Amino acid sequence: MNKAFVKESDNDDEEAIALAQAIPAGAKNYITPAGYQRIKDELLQLIDVERPEVVKVVHWAASNGDRSENGDYIYGKRRLRQIDGRIRFLTKRMDSAAVVDPSVQYGNDQVFFGATVTYCNSAGEQHTITIVGIDELDPLNGKISWVSPVARALTKAREGDVITLQTPLGPDELEVLEVRYPAPATD
């Protein structure tokens, strides 16, 4: 069968579907201004730098003749599909984004989106997390999604509150020790 009629499976498409499903139905795609800027920067990098470079390589490879065994052409076309898929994904994410500036909550002791929360669980372990959008999560650096069970349990709690988190091992008590928000930017 001709390769033109065969759809290749890309992991990027599967990743995009998984991320899109992470937003609860009817909910907004909340994101911090810094997270939105990172998405915008990646999109501009793909459009202005990476895609034009790959197009040049594909154009050059196509001019070399037989395309069926031309690795530069085949892999260049595959990379173009990946870049175009990522551009579509990022564009949709930016279109659906609801940018929320956590600094407007500066000085508040109640947990909302963008808060950095220090809490202690029933085992006495202390954790510090920042509640961010699903496109910005980085669990290894303490950034968790606002749709995660921990963030949902902590939302609207205040310093000193003890809340119950349902875990696979049973309920866990979390005591909110500190709630911080970034200071508003001064111009």
Solvent accessible surface area in square Angstrom, and as a share of the most:
residue,aa,sasa,rsa
1,M,196,0.88
2,N,93,0.48
3,K,151,0.64
4,A,85,0.66
5,F,156,0.65
6,V,78,0.45
7,K,168,0.71
8,E,66,0.30
9,S,94,0.60
10,D,25,0.13
11,N,118,0.61
12,D,56,0.29
13,D,57,0.29
14,E,98,0.44
15,E,90,0.40
16,A,25,0.20
17,I,101,0.51
18,A,61,0.47
19,L,49,0.24
20,A,55,0.43
21,Q,136,0.60
22,A,43,0.33
23,I,32,0.16
24,P,42,0.27
25,A,110,0.85
26,G,89,0.86
27,A,39,0.30
28,K,123,0.52
29,N,3,0.01
30,Y,68,0.26
31,I,1,0.00
32,T,14,0.08
33,P,57,0.36
34,A,57,0.44
35,G,3,0.03
36,Y,61,0.23
37,Q,86,0.38
38,R,123,0.45
39,I,15,0.08
40,K,80,0.34
41,D,72,0.37
42,E,64,0.29
43,L,20,0.10
44,L,82,0.41
45,Q,81,0.36
46,L,10,0.05
47,I,75,0.38
48,D,91,0.47
49,V,61,0.35
50,E,52,0.23
51,R,82,0.30
52,P,51,0.32
53,E,98,0.44
54,V,24,0.14
55,V,59,0.34
56,K,143,0.61
57,V,70,0.40
58,V,15,0.09
59,H,135,0.60
60,W,138,0.48
61,A,0,0.00
62,A,20,0.16
63,S,84,0.54
64,N,85,0.43
65,G,41,0.40
66,D,100,0.52
67,R,122,0.45
68,S,80,0.52
69,E,152,0.68
70,N,23,0.12
71,G,33,0.31
72,D,68,0.35
73,Y,38,0.14
74,I,46,0.23
75,Y,139,0.53
76,G,8,0.08
77,K,77,0.32
78,R,78,0.28
79,R,91,0.33
80,L,20,0.10
81,R,111,0.41
82,Q,52,0.23
83,I,1,0.00
84,D,39,0.20
85,G,13,0.12
86,R,69,0.25
87,I,29,0.15
88,R,137,0.50
89,F,26,0.11
90,L,3,0.01
91,T,55,0.32
92,K,138,0.59
93,R,13,0.05
94,M,33,0.15
95,D,116,0.60
96,S,60,0.39
97,A,23,0.18
98,A,25,0.19
99,V,75,0.43
100,V,46,0.26
101,D,63,0.32
102,P,12,0.08
103,S,12,0.08
104,V,114,0.66
105,Q,53,0.24
106,Y,128,0.49
107,G,71,0.69
108,N,44,0.23
109,D,54,0.28
110,Q,31,0.14
111,V,0,0.00
112,F,58,0.24
113,F,30,0.12
114,G,4,0.04
115,A,0,0.00
116,T,25,0.15
117,V,0,0.00
118,T,10,0.06
119,Y,17,0.07
120,C,32,0.19
121,N,22,0.11
122,S,84,0.54
123,A,81,0.63
124,G,52,0.50
125,E,92,0.41
126,Q,119,0.53
127,H,74,0.33
128,T,68,0.39
129,I,16,0.08
130,T,32,0.19
131,I,2,0.01
132,V,6,0.04
133,G,0,0.00
134,I,5,0.03
135,D,42,0.22
136,E,16,0.07
137,L,78,0.39
138,D,48,0.25
139,P,88,0.56
140,L,175,0.87
141,N,111,0.57
142,G,16,0.15
143,K,70,0.30
144,I,28,0.14
145,S,9,0.06
146,W,42,0.15
147,V,31,0.18
148,S,26,0.17
149,P,94,0.59
150,V,36,0.21
151,A,0,0.00
152,R,130,0.47
153,A,28,0.22
154,L,0,0.00
155,T,56,0.33
156,K,135,0.57
157,A,7,0.06
158,R,108,0.40
159,E,73,0.33
160,G,53,0.51
161,D,57,0.29
162,V,89,0.51
163,I,32,0.16
164,T,65,0.38
165,L,18,0.09
166,Q,130,0.58
167,T,45,0.26
168,P,144,0.90
169,L,180,0.89
170,G,24,0.23
171,P,94,0.59
172,D,29,0.15
173,E,79,0.35
174,L,3,0.01
175,E,72,0.32
176,V,1,0.01
177,L,73,0.36
178,E,68,0.31
179,V,10,0.06
180,R,104,0.38
181,Y,13,0.05
182,P,65,0.41
183,A,64,0.50
184,P,70,0.44
185,A,97,0.75
186,T,131,0.76
187,D,192,0.99
